[in-house]
Amino acid sequence: MVPIIPRLYRQDKWMGKHQGLRLSFSRAEIVLMNSWMPVQQIVYHMLRYFIKTERLTDCADISLAGTVSNYHIKTLMLRACELKSTTWWTDDVNLVRMCVQLLHNLAEWLRCSYCPHYFIRNRNLMENSSFWTTNIVARLMSVDETWLSAWFICHYIIKCSHLTPHNISRLFDDISTNLKLQNAVSAVVAWRRENSLLDLWEVFHTAEFLIAADLYRHSMITRSYVCWTSELAQIDSRLSIYCLALAFLQVANKLLLSSYRDIEELMNIMVTVCGPFTDPRRYPNNSTCSVMLSLNTGAKLTKVVANKILPSTMSALIELSQVYLYKAWNYIDFDSQSVFRLASVYLSVLYYTTGQYQTAIDHCRVVASSQDHSQSSTLVVQGDILPKLDDDIDNVLGLAVLYQYMRTSTMNNQPHHSQQVSVFTTKSFAHYLLMKYLPVTKYRQIHVMEMSSTDEFKQYITCINVSSQLFIGDVLLFQSVCQLLQFRHKPLWSNPRHTRVNAVQFVEHVTPADLVEFLQNSAVEYLTTYRQLLAQDFGSVATIVTTDFEALYAYKRGDYQRCLQLSTQNVHTLLYAVNMPDVTTHPMFIQLFSNDIVSLTALILMVNPRCGRKPHYIRTSQLTVSLYLMTQCQLKLHHSVTSLAQTLEYIEVAQRRHSTDRTMDQLTLKLIGRKAEANITFVLTRFLSDYLTL
């Protein structure tokens, strides 16, 4: 349903405030139009252009309002694509003849004042006939192939030629023969094919800025992020990767300006970014439900980490699962001890899954040594969101479900007390995990009979005996351990079932600064991937270096040697390039830049705040960014005067290659030029002073 004001009442102020509603089928129309053959899409475009140019639509002349609209043309094409055979479109293709026939069909609709809606068959899209309708019918019926061919040459093809270089457009000065006309049109088509890729490259430039500006202006939520990525993926998959990088940057920016509490929704976005594996339910807005959401989300992230569902985002998943679980771990309320124990168990599972065995044991010991045996019915270990730690847990969960099913069936639907079957009490499960973890570490060689006499097993027995509440899963899990101890004469557990996640270093408490660094690094990785994809497809029309964001981030981290290496390579590649990408200094990206670039951007916006809405003023070329980083790193690493003098020559070349209206480029180049000159002057002056002293 979309709002609409009836055409007859568009000038009425009251109706302007009290809109009606109508059904919209735009999504279905897009699906159908995307399925059209190229010839059908071209015919649709030609019909719309003809109707609009001849001022037959209501958007062209107010006096003809209510007669023919673009929606009538769309309906005409939808019906033609459905009713006419494929051979009508493909055999002996003649675009002009097709357009003539369809224009005559439109004239018949106008004569009868009846145009059936494509989706609602009993809905008539035509208004009552009038003098103007009769006039339009006569004009449409008089159109034939000869007249329409001449019309398209004069009003369409020649107009298109005005967009081409002079050597091509002048070919239309003489089209007196078919051969001359064909040669002129072929020249336009060839030029268009050569420049279409460059035009698409420019579209990507504009889209990058508009996407960043819109995401920054409107606070992103999980639903809007999903909408953005799904829609952009349909347009071009590369833009969805770019949007993913922006999501990381936006969360990092919010973390720099606020606290965890203020960015909970953005953290949920990060979970969505890493994959559609969390429960879509939203808890009510209160602290208890919020902490349960954090616990469940962190546990589900742990499950994905263990199963390696999304290896490309593994580090992100681990960091996020830590954030959610530690958020619950630090929870303070009337039931904070229960929350603390449950969060500790889930953290233990996470650390064990990622190979941090001793840390996993420490978390389990805290829960197992607790003297409080009470258990909240809502704060239990959810078996269905646990990763696959071992076969025993899986078997116990399966047996518990089978037991509940058989119990329900045998009672023949009589009233009974239902039990939770896929859950475990926190403390008993912690004892089980200790029994599991210890053989993997220092007790790896302990055999079954030796394990049965350890303090850990005795404490496990005590926990089961004194617990005020036990679930089916607790009993079955304890029985499985007892049977293993009684009948098996080999180590209780061998090597972990999963493979340790390599190159992952955990911090016990993730700070906002740690998370910001992780998010910025992730954003740079996705921006680099985005650059690489652009280079593959647009490398023939533009010179694209793929390491500009990587160099920026290396400089921000203080890795000047790496930054100098990357930026020097980029300068040599870009110095004489005709087309190259820009790097925007939009507020979402500003966190990646140094203070100099931030100050220059702020200076431009102070002089003219409206520049922030124009990408031309707050972006700089890859060459300028690379020269800035190269100069700064040379200064910080105390390079020789010779290397700085060479860089000054590069800066002068870049100043000539950038137009004067490229404000950000010119200011940045002037800044680093003066820095290099000042350093050279200082070094030479000191050298001369030392020489004269000697």
N, C-alpha and C positions, 0 to 999 in steps of 0.2 A: 504494500500500500504506500503510495506517494502522494504528497499534497498537490492540489491543482486548483486553479481559479478558472471557472468557465470563461471562454473567450469573450462572450458578450458582456461580462462584468469585470474585465480587467482594469477598466478605468474607474471602477467604483471603489472608494476608500474603505467602506465597510467590508466589502467582499475581499479586499486585499488583506484584511486582518483575519477574516473567518474563511479559511480555505476549505475546499472540499477534498475528497480523497478519490483516487482511482487505482485500479490494478495495474501493476507494472510487470512486464515479462522480459525485462532487459537482459537478465542472465540467460534465459532460454534463447533469446534472439542472438546473443553473442556466441553461444554454443553452435547454433545453426549456421551463422555467418562464417564462423571459423571452419566449418566443414565444407564450404563452397569451393568449387574448382576455381583456379585463377581466372578463367574466362568469365565466370559468373560474378566474381568480385569486380572485374573491370567493367562489365556491363552495368552493374549497380552504381559504380562511381560515375560513369558517363551519363546515366539517367539523372542522377542527382545534380550533376553539374549543368546539364541542359535545362532542367526545370528551374533551377535557381537563376541561371544566367538569363533565361527568357522571362524572368520575373513572374513565374507561375506559382510560387510558393507563398505562404502567408508571411514568411520572414522577409520577403523581398518587397512587398507592397501592401500597405495597410488596407487599400481599397479592395484587394482580393482576399482579405482575411476569411478563412473558413472554407476555402476552395480546395487547394492542393497543399499538402504538407510533406515533409521528408518521411513521415511515418507511412503515408500512402505509398510512397515509392518503395519503402522497405517491405510493406505488405505485398505489393505487386511482385517483388523479387522472391519473397518467401514462397508465394503461391506458384510462381513460375518454376522455381527450382524443384518444387514437389510434383507438379503436374506434368511438366514437359520431360520427355525421355532424355536419357544421357546423350543419345545420338544427335538430338537437336542442338546440344551445346558443343559437341565435339566434331561432328561431320561437317566438312565444308564451312569452317568457321568464318563468319562474316559479322563483325561486331555491329556495323551500321544496320544491317538487316534485322538483327536481333533487337536492337533498340527501337527500330521503327515498329515492329510487331508489338512490342511491349507498350509503347506509347499509344498505339491504337487500342490495346486492351484497357489502358487507363482512361482513354476517351469514352469507351463504352461504359465503364463504371460511372463516369461523371454524367453521361447522358441518362443513365438509369437512376442516378443519385443513390447508388448502392455499392458499398465496398465492404464485404464481410471481413470482420476481424479474424486474423489468422488463428488465434487461440480461443476466442469466444465466438462461436459460429453465429449466434443470433444477435450479435452486436454489429450495427451499421456505422462505419467510420465516416460516411459522407453526410454533410449538412444538406439542407434543402437547396434545390437548384435555384439559380438566379441568372440575371443577365450575364454576369461575369462567367458563370459556369458554361453557359451556351457558347460564349465567345471562345473560351479555352478549348471546348470540344471541337469547334471548327478549326482552330489552329493546330491541334494535335492530329486531327484526321487528314489535314493537308500535308503533313510531313511525309516525304518519301525518301528513298535511299539517296537519290541524286542531291536533293536539297540538304539532307542531313550530313552527307559527306562533305559538302562545301562548307556547311556551318561548322563542323568540327575542325576543318583545316583553318578557317579564319579565327574562330573564337577559342580554340583549345591548343592546337599544335603550334600555331604562330606565337601565341602567348607563352607557351612553354619555351620556345626558342629564345625569348627575351631574357631568360635566366642563364643562358649559355654564354661563353666567351664570344667576342665579336666575330672571330673567324668562322664560327659555326652559325651564328644568327644571321650573318649577311648572305648565307646560302638561300635564305627565304626571300631575298629581294627579287629573285627570278625563279618562279616555280610554274612556268608556263607549260611545261610538259610533265607527263607522269614520271619520267626518268629523273628529272631535276627534283621533283617533289620527293621521290623515293630516296634520292641521295641525301637531301636535306634532312629528312626525317631520320634516316639511318645514322647521320652524324649526331643528331640530338640523342638518340637511343644509346649510341656508343659512349658519348660523354656522360650520360646519366649513369650507365653501368660502372664507369670508372670512378665516379664521384659518390656513388651510393654508400660505399663503405666508409668514406670520409664523413659523409653526412651522419651516418649512424654513430660514428665516433664522437661527433659533436653532440649528438643526442645523449650519449652516455655522460658526457661532461656536464650537461645541464641537469640530467637526472640525479647525478651524484649530489649536487648542491641542494636540489629541491628536496630530496629524501632526507638529507641531514637537517635541513632547515625545518621541515615539518615535524620530524621526530623530536627535535630539540624544543620546538614551540609548544607541542602538545605532549604532556607527560605520558610516557609509554606505560601501558599496563599489559598483562599477559594476553588478554584477548586482542588488543590492538596489535601486539607484536605478531601473534599468529596470523592475523588478517594481513598485515604488511608482508610477511614472508611468503604466505600462500599466493597472494596476488602478484608479488614481484616474481615469484618462481614461474608463474604462467607467462609473464612478459619476457623475462630472460633470467635464467638460473644464476647468471653472474651477479645480478643485482640483489638476489636474495643472500648471497655470500657477503656482499657489501653491507647489507642491512644487518647481518649477523655481527659484523665487526662494530657497527654503530651501537648495537645493543650492549656489547661489552664496554664501549667507551662511555655510554650514558650511565651505566651502573657505576663505573669508576668515578665519573664526574660527580654523581650524587654522593658517593662515599667520601669524596674529598670535601664536600660541602655540608654533610650531615652525619647521621649515625646509623647504625644497623636498624634501629627501630623505624626510622623514616624511610627506609628503602626496602621494606619487606616485600612489597609488590614487585620491585625490580629484581629481587633475588628469585622470586618465583619465575620471572622471565628467564633468568639464567638456567633454571631447571628445565624450562620449556625449550630453551636453546639447545640444550644437550640431548634432547630426545623426548618423544611423547610416551613416557613410561610411568608418569606419576598419576595418582588418582585425581580426576578432574573435579571432584567435589570441593566445595568451599565451606569451611567451617564458619559458624557465626562469629561476629567480631567481639570475642571476649578472650581473656587471657588463657583460660583452660583449654578452649578449643584451638587457640593459636599454638600453644605448646604441643598439643597432640598432632597438629598439622606439621609442625617442625620435626617431631619425632618420626612420624610416618614417612615424610618426604626424605629425611636423611637416611632412613632404613632402606627405602626403595632405591635411592641413589647407590647405596652400598651393594644392593643386589645387582644392579647394572654393572658396577665396577667388577664384581666377582665373576660375572658371566661374560664380561668383555663384549657387551652388545655393541658399543660404539667406541672402538679403540681410538678413533681420531680425536675424541673429546675426553679421553680418559683422565687427563690431569684436571680438567675442569670439573668432572664428576667427583673426583676425590676431594678437591677443595670445597666444592659446594656441600657435599655430604658432611664434611667436618663443620662447616659453618652452621648448618641446620641442627646438627646433633649437639654442638657446643652451646647453641642458643638455648636449647632445652636443658642442657646440663647445668647451666647457670641460672635456671628458672627458680624464683623465690616466691612461694605462696604456701597456703595451708597444707598442700600435699607435696611440697617440694622434695621431700626425701624419696617418695615413690617415683617422681619424675626423674630425679637424679640417678636412681638405681637403674631405671629403664634406659635412660640415655647412656649410662656407662656400659650396659650390656651391648647396645647397638654400636657404640664406639669400639668396644672390644672386638666385635665381629668385623668392623671396618678395618681395624689395624691388623687383625689376623689375615683378612683377605688380601691385604697389601704387603704382607710379609713382615710387619712390625710385631713379632711374636711376644717380646718381653713387655711392650706397652700394652698389648692385648691382655696379658696375664695380670698386669697391675690393675687394670680397670676391673677385671673379674674379681680379684681379691678384695677390692673395696666393697663390692656388692656382697660377696660371700661372707665376709667378716662382719657384716651388719648384724646387730642384735635384734633389730625390729623384724618380726616375721609377719607383720600385717601386709595385706596386699589389696590395693584398689582393683575393683573388677574391671575398670576401664584401662588401667595402666599395666598391661600385660604384653608379653612378647608375642607379636603377631607372626605365626608360622608361615603364612602365605607370602610375606614380604622378606623372609630371610633368604640370603643366598644359599647355594648348595654347598654346605660345609662338609657333610658326609652323608653316606647312605642311611645311617641309623635315623637321623632326623627326618629324612624323606619317608622312610618306612613307617615311623611312628605317626607322622601326620596322615599317611594313607590309611593306617589301621584305625586311627581315631575317627576319621570320616566314615570308614566302613562300619565301625561300631555304632556310631550315631544313626546311620542309615538303617541298620538291622534293628536297633532298639525302637526306632520310630515305626518300622514296618510291623514288628511283632506286637506293638501296643494297639495296632488297628485304629490309629487316629484318636485314641482316647487321650484325655487331658493328661499332660505330663510336664515335668519341669525340664525345659530344654537346657542343654549345656553347651558351652563354647568348646569346640573340638580342635580347632587349629591354633590354639594358643598355649603358652607356658607361663607359669609364674616367674617373676624376674629372678628371685633368689635361687630357686631350684635350677633354673636354666644357667645361671652363673656358675653354680657348682658343676654342672655338666660340662660347661665350656672349660673350666679349670682341668677337669679330668681329661679333656681332649687336648688342651694346649700343652700341658706339662710334658707329655712324652715327646712332643715336637722340639722341645728345648733341652734343658739340662737333664731331664729324666728320659731322654729318648730311648735308652737301652734297658729301662726297667721293664721286666716282664709282668705278666698278668698276676701271678701269685704275689709278687713283691708289691705291685700297685694296690692290691686289695688291702694291704696293711698300712697304707699311708694315711697321714692325717687328713688329706683332701677327701678321700673316700669316706672316712669316718664322719667328717663334717657334712658330707653329702647325705649320709644316712640320717644324721640328726636333723638336718633341714627337712627331710621328707616326713620324719616322725612328728615334729612339733609344728609343722605348717598348719595354720588355721584354715587354709583353702588350697586345694589341689585340683588341677584339671586332669582330664584323661591323658593329655599329652605328657604331663609331668610323671604320672605313674608309669606309662609305657616306656618313657625315656629312661627312667630309673631301672626298670626291669631289664631293659636292653643292656645297660651297663653291668648289672649283676650277672646276667647270663654270659656276657663276654668274659667277666672275671672268673666265672666258674668253669667254663668249658674250653676256653682257648688258652693255649700255652705258647703264646708269641706276643710281641709288643702290642699294646692296646691299640695304638694307631701308628701307621707308618707315615710316610711323607705326606704333606698336605695334598689334597685332591686337586687344588688349583695351582697355577703357576704364579710365582711372586711377581708383582708389578715392579719393573725395574725403573731406576732413575727417579724415584719419587721420595722426596725427603719431607717428612711431616714436621710441623710445628705444633706443639701440644695445644696452644691457644692461638688461633689465627687472628691477627690484629687487622684493623681496617687498612693500615699501610701495606701489610702483606697481600691482602686481597686486591687492593688497588693495583699493586705491581703485577699480580697475576692477571688481572683483567686487562690491563694495558698491554701486557705481553701477548695475551690471546688475541686482542684486537689487531695488533701488528701482524701476527701470523696470518689472520684471515685477510687483512688488507694486502699482504704480500701475495697470498694466493689469488686474490682478485686481480692484482696487477699482472700476475703470470698468465691468467686466463685472457686478459685484454691483449697482452703482448702476442699470444698465439693467434688471435683472430684479427687484430688491427696492426700487426707489425709491418704490413706492407704499405700502410698509409701514414704511420706515425712511429717515431722512435720512442720506445717505452722501456725505461729501466725499471726493474722489479724490486729493487732493494732500497728505495728512497725512505720508506717508513722504517725499515730495519736500521738504516743509518741514523735516522732521527732518534730512534729508541736507544741505540748504542751510545749516542752522544748524551742523552738524558741520564743513562746509567753511569756515565763517566768512563766508558770504554772507548777512549779517544783513538787508540791505535786501530781498532776495528772500524770505527766510524770513518777515519781518514782513508783507510783502504777502500771501503765501499764508495765513499763520496768522490774520491779521485777517479776511480773507474767510471763512475757515472758522469763526471764532468767531461772526460775524454770522449764518452759516447754521445753526449748531448750537445756539445759546444756548437756544432754547425747543423744540428737537426732542424728540419723545417717545421714539423709538427711534433709536439710532445705533451704529455699530461700536465695538469696543474695539481698543486697540493693546496687544499683549502685551509685557511686559518679560521674556519668557522668555530664558534665556541665549543662544539663537541670535540674538535680535534686539538684545540689550543693546549690541552694538557700534555701533548706530546712534544711541544715546541719549547725552546729556550726562552729566557726572559727577554732577550732582544726582540725576537719575533712577536712575543706577546705585547711588548711595549709599542712596537710599530703598528700593530693591529689596533690597539687601543687609541693611539694617536689619530689614526685615520677615522675611527668611529667618533672620536671627540670632535673632530673638525666637521664631519658630516655623518650624523647617526644613520641616515638612510642608506649609507654604503653597505650596512650589514645585510640589507635585503638584495644587494646586487653582487652576484658571485664574482664579477669582474674586479671588484675592488678589494676583496678579502681572500684572494688566492694568489699564489705565486708558482712559477714554473718549477719543474723538477731541476732544471739547470741552476736556477737561483738558489734553491734549497741546497743543492749539492755544493755549490760554490761557497755558500755561507758555512756549511759544516766543514768543508775542506780548510777554509781559512781559519776558523776557530780552532780546529784540531792542530793545525800547524803552529798557531800561536801558543796553545797550551803545552805542546810537546817541544817548544823552543826550536823549531826548524830553522835552517839557515836563511840568510837574506836572499840567497839565490832562488830557493824554492818559493819564497814569498813574492819575489819579483816576477816569477813565472805565473804565479796565481793572479797577480795584478794584471798581467796581460790578458788572462782568461776573463777577468772581471770586466775589462774594457771592451772585449769582444761581446760579452753578454749584454752590456749596456747598449751597445749599438744594435744588437739584434732584438731587444725588447722595445716596443713602442713607448712613447712618452706617457700614454694614458694607462700603462700598466704600473699603477702607483706603488703597489706593494713590492713589485720586482725592483723598480728604480730606487726606492728607499732602502731596501735591503742591500742591493749592490753598492750603493753609495756608502752605507754604513760599514760594510766589511772592507771596502776599498780604503776608506780613511783609517780603519784599524790597521790594515796591512801597511799603509804608508807611515803611520805613526810608529809602528814597531820597527820598520826599516830605518827610519830617521833616528830613532833612539839607539839602535845597535850601531849604526855608522858613526853617530856622534860620540858614543862611548869608545868605539874603536879608535877614532881620530884623537880623542882626548888621551887615551892610553899611549898612543903612538907619539904624540907631542911630549908627553911626560917622560917617555924613554929618551 
